[in-house]
Amino acid sequence: MKYKTKEVGLFDAKTHLSELVDRAGQGEEITITKRGAAVARLVPAERRQPRDPKQAAALIRQLRRGLKLGRTTIRGIIEEGRI
């Protein structure tokens, strides 16, 4: 459900914040004004899709291929932390 953008004064926004957050969560965009000028917008958060663990592992493997340590070794890095 997509709502039309609505303007709300700062005092009303503070008074009804919980309700405005619920409405934003349902897709409404709310502009908060101070003395008639827009100062902020309350918009729905992006909904992230859960990532498939196999896709995540493949992405990690792909990123590791380009990783260069130079003369440093993984063993050296681990031992530096054991002081």
VEXVO-495296 format. One line per 4 residues: number of its first residue (from 1); for each residue x, y, z of N, C-alpha, C. Coordinates in nm, 4 decimals, always signed. Each point is the difference from the previous one (the first is absolute). Example, Ala and Ser with C-alpha at 12.3 -4.5 7.8 and 13.67 -1.06 7.14 Angstrom:
<nodes>
1	+1.3190:-0.5690:+0.7800:-0.0890:+0.1190:+0.0000:+0.0900:+0.1200:+0.0000 ~ -0.0350:+0.1050:-0.0720:+0.0820:+0.1190:+0.0060:-0.0770:+0.1090:+0.0730
</nodes>
This chain:
<nodes>
1	+0.0857:-0.1166:+0.0000:-0.0857:+0.1166:+0.0000:+0.0911:+0.1239:+0.0000 ~ -0.0152:+0.0874:-0.0970:+0.0815:+0.1207:-0.0111:-0.0842:+0.1203:+0.0358 ~ +0.0504:+0.0824:+0.0895:-0.0706:+0.1186:+0.0442:+0.0580:+0.1231:-0.0670 ~ -0.0764:+0.1049:+0.0024:+0.0449:+0.1298:-0.0469:+0.0902:+0.0617:+0.1079
5	+0.0994:+0.0790:-0.0429:+0.0861:+0.0674:+0.0964:-0.0823:+0.0991:+0.0811 ~ +0.0239:+0.0023:+0.1299:-0.0748:+0.0865:+0.0896:+0.0976:+0.0885:+0.0752 ~ -0.0402:+0.1225:+0.0275:+0.0808:+0.0917:+0.0804:-0.0564:+0.0078:+0.1407 ~ +0.0910:-0.0014:+0.0988:-0.0386:+0.0062:+0.1405:+0.0938:+0.0991:+0.0679
9	-0.0558:+0.0862:+0.0824:+0.0810:+0.0943:+0.0757:+0.0820:-0.0711:+0.1061 ~ +0.1105:+0.0616:+0.0397:+0.0912:-0.0610:+0.0956:-0.0688:-0.0347:+0.1326 ~ -0.0816:+0.0898:+0.0530:-0.0690:-0.0267:+0.1261:-0.0894:-0.1227:-0.0134 ~ -0.0782:-0.0074:-0.1093:-0.0875:-0.1155:-0.0210:+0.0814:-0.1277:-0.0216
13	+0.1141:+0.0124:-0.0671:+0.0846:-0.1169:-0.0225:+0.0511:-0.0549:+0.1329 ~ +0.0421:+0.0893:+0.0905:+0.0470:-0.0455:+0.1308:-0.1137:-0.0643:+0.0782 ~ -0.1177:+0.0588:-0.0087:-0.1149:-0.0491:+0.0750:-0.0479:-0.1358:-0.0509 ~ +0.0087:-0.0215:-0.1304:-0.0555:-0.1212:-0.0625:+0.1074:-0.0840:-0.0680
17	+0.1229:+0.0018:+0.0517:+0.1111:-0.0683:-0.0666:-0.0270:-0.1482:-0.0229 ~ -0.0499:-0.0688:+0.1010:-0.0241:-0.1438:-0.0138:-0.0957:-0.0293:-0.1149 ~ -0.1066:+0.0770:-0.0091:-0.0978:-0.0178:-0.1086:+0.0652:+0.0292:-0.1356 ~ +0.0801:+0.1056:-0.0067:+0.0657:+0.0356:-0.1261:+0.0989:-0.1076:-0.0429
21	+0.0710:-0.0577:+0.0952:+0.0935:-0.1083:-0.0322:-0.0765:-0.1207:-0.0537 ~ -0.1126:-0.0326:+0.0609:-0.0824:-0.1104:-0.0501:-0.0450:+0.0266:-0.1426 ~ -0.0441:+0.1221:-0.0275:-0.0457:+0.0351:-0.1353:+0.1152:-0.0064:-0.0995 ~ +0.1175:+0.0443:+0.0397:+0.1161:-0.0092:-0.0885:+0.0338:-0.1463:-0.0270
25	-0.0139:-0.0831:+0.1014:+0.0245:-0.1428:-0.0167:-0.0947:-0.0654:-0.0978 ~ -0.1161:+0.0625:-0.0214:-0.0977:-0.0520:-0.0951:+0.0179:+0.0613:-0.1383 ~ +0.1017:+0.0851:-0.0165:+0.0299:+0.0529:-0.1330:-0.0212:+0.1487:-0.0173 ~ -0.0538:+0.0681:+0.0986:-0.0267:+0.1434:-0.0133:+0.1275:+0.0807:+0.0213
29	+0.0161:+0.1068:-0.0773:+0.1105:+0.0930:+0.0199:-0.0557:+0.1247:+0.0667 ~ +0.0653:+0.0428:+0.1085:-0.0495:+0.1127:+0.0778:+0.1098:+0.1055:+0.0066 ~ -0.0335:+0.1221:-0.0380:+0.0928:+0.1111:+0.0087:-0.0279:+0.0746:+0.1293 ~ +0.1039:+0.0222:+0.0791:-0.0134:+0.0729:+0.1260:+0.0436:+0.1438:-0.0256
33	-0.0856:+0.0931:+0.0408:+0.0281:+0.1412:-0.0246:+0.0228:+0.0739:+0.1311 ~ +0.0781:+0.1067:-0.0088:+0.0228:+0.0882:+0.1142:-0.0249:+0.1409:-0.0501 ~ -0.1021:+0.0633:+0.0578:-0.0432:+0.1327:-0.0437:-0.0292:+0.0038:-0.1495 ~ -0.0612:-0.1080:-0.0485:-0.0440:-0.0063:-0.1388:+0.1045:-0.0468:-0.0993
37	+0.1252:-0.0143:+0.0423:+0.1062:-0.0441:-0.0918:+0.0329:-0.1470:+0.0271 ~ +0.0160:-0.0764:-0.1054:+0.0334:-0.1416:+0.0140:+0.1396:-0.0135:+0.0607 ~ +0.0117:-0.0812:+0.1054:+0.1291:-0.0201:+0.0649:+0.0425:-0.1470:+0.0053 ~ -0.0939:-0.0921:-0.0166:+0.0330:-0.1423:+0.0058:-0.1087:-0.0798:-0.0697
41	+0.0381:-0.1233:-0.0364:-0.0978:-0.0917:-0.0590:+0.0055:-0.1320:+0.0730 ~ -0.1151:-0.0557:+0.0245:-0.0130:-0.1321:+0.0599:-0.0452:-0.0915:-0.1122 ~ +0.0849:-0.0959:-0.0363:-0.0289:-0.0877:-0.1139:+0.0113:-0.1458:+0.0435 ~ -0.0635:-0.0907:-0.0735:+0.0106:-0.1418:+0.0344:+0.1443:-0.0479:-0.0133
45	+0.0415:-0.0869:+0.0898:+0.1328:-0.0612:-0.0090:-0.0008:-0.0997:-0.1144 ~ +0.1167:-0.0173:-0.0619:+0.0107:-0.1003:-0.1051:-0.0100:-0.1373:+0.0639 ~ -0.0755:-0.0823:-0.0612:-0.0146:-0.1352:+0.0527:+0.1055:-0.0874:-0.0682 ~ +0.0867:-0.0579:+0.0814:+0.1056:-0.0844:-0.0541:-0.0476:-0.1442:-0.0034
49	+0.0279:-0.0637:-0.1100:-0.0338:-0.1410:-0.0141:+0.1084:-0.0825:+0.0691 ~ -0.0391:-0.1032:+0.0738:+0.1021:-0.0845:+0.0616:+0.0874:-0.0636:-0.1082 ~ +0.1296:-0.0004:+0.0226:+0.0929:-0.0546:-0.0988:+0.0127:-0.1508:+0.0200 ~ +0.0025:-0.0696:-0.1106:+0.0194:-0.1444:+0.0009:+0.1419:-0.0287:+0.0495
53	+0.0168:-0.0879:+0.0992:+0.1343:-0.0277:+0.0530:+0.0989:-0.0460:-0.1073 ~ -0.0465:-0.0742:-0.0980:+0.0899:-0.0455:-0.1073:+0.0464:+0.1183:-0.0841 ~ -0.0897:+0.0958:-0.0247:+0.0386:+0.1196:-0.0746:+0.1003:+0.0825:+0.0801 ~ -0.0219:+0.0113:+0.1307:+0.0907:+0.0764:+0.0855:+0.1386:-0.0637:+0.0000
57	+0.0068:-0.1323:+0.0109:+0.1289:-0.0692:-0.0018:+0.0701:+0.0192:-0.1342 ~ -0.0746:-0.0063:-0.1082:+0.0590:+0.0214:-0.1327:+0.0544:+0.1421:-0.0129 ~ -0.0702:+0.0977:+0.0535:+0.0455:+0.1382:-0.0047:+0.1286:+0.0172:+0.0811 ~ +0.0073:-0.0621:+0.1164:+0.1213:+0.0074:+0.0826:+0.1176:-0.0621:-0.0747
61	-0.0217:-0.1157:-0.0620:+0.1082:-0.0635:-0.0774:+0.0461:+0.0908:-0.1138 ~ -0.0942:+0.0635:-0.0673:+0.0336:+0.0895:-0.1104:+0.0821:+0.1193:+0.0504 ~ -0.0381:+0.0574:+0.1122:+0.0735:+0.1136:+0.0553:+0.1403:-0.0403:+0.0450 ~ +0.0158:-0.1211:+0.0524:+0.1306:-0.0468:+0.0473:+0.0984:-0.0182:-0.1141
65	-0.0481:-0.0304:-0.1195:+0.0898:-0.0215:-0.1130:+0.0835:+0.1240:-0.0303 ~ -0.0559:+0.1170:+0.0199:+0.0721:+0.1221:-0.0297:+0.0825:+0.0525:+0.1152 ~ -0.0022:-0.0677:+0.1151:+0.0694:+0.0477:+0.1194:+0.1478:-0.0366:-0.0053 ~ +0.0867:+0.0993:+0.0140:+0.1445:-0.0217:-0.0001:+0.0570:+0.0445:+0.1330
69	+0.0846:-0.0833:+0.0586:+0.0613:+0.0329:+0.1271:+0.1453:+0.0446:-0.0159 ~ +0.0553:-0.0077:-0.1203:+0.1408:+0.0334:-0.0184:+0.0853:-0.1045:+0.0700 ~ +0.0949:+0.0440:+0.0815:+0.0884:-0.0926:+0.0725:-0.0646:-0.0504:+0.1295 ~ -0.1070:+0.0616:+0.0411:-0.0674:-0.0396:+0.1239:-0.0746:-0.1307:-0.0218
73	+0.0051:-0.0868:+0.1012:-0.0729:-0.1270:-0.0068:-0.1140:+0.0026:+0.1019 ~ -0.0956:-0.0830:-0.0233:-0.1103:-0.0129:+0.0959:+0.0560:-0.0435:+0.1355 ~ +0.0950:-0.0946:-0.0002:+0.0594:-0.0468:+0.1251:+0.0656:+0.1166:+0.0745 ~ +0.0703:+0.0870:-0.0707:+0.0649:+0.1150:+0.0624:-0.1017:+0.0947:+0.0633
77	-0.1098:+0.0226:-0.0697:-0.1052:+0.0862:+0.0532:-0.0586:-0.0609:+0.1267 ~ -0.0233:-0.1298:-0.0011:-0.0567:-0.0670:+0.1181:+0.0967:+0.0103:+0.1172 ~ +0.1276:-0.0245:-0.0243:+0.0982:+0.0014:+0.1096:+0.0222:+0.1402:+0.0549 ~ -0.0156:+0.1036:-0.0821:+0.0123:+0.1369:+0.0503:-0.1050:+0.0283:+0.1063
81	-0.1134:-0.0617:-0.0118:-0.1069:+0.0211:+0.0972:+0.0182:-0.0771:+0.1289 ~ +0.1039:-0.0866:+0.0068:+0.0220:-0.0846:+0.1187:+0.1113:+0.0520:+0.0890 ~ +0.0253:+0.1244:+0.0024:+0.1097:+0.0545:+0.0804:-0.0293:-0.0149:+0.1472
</nodes>
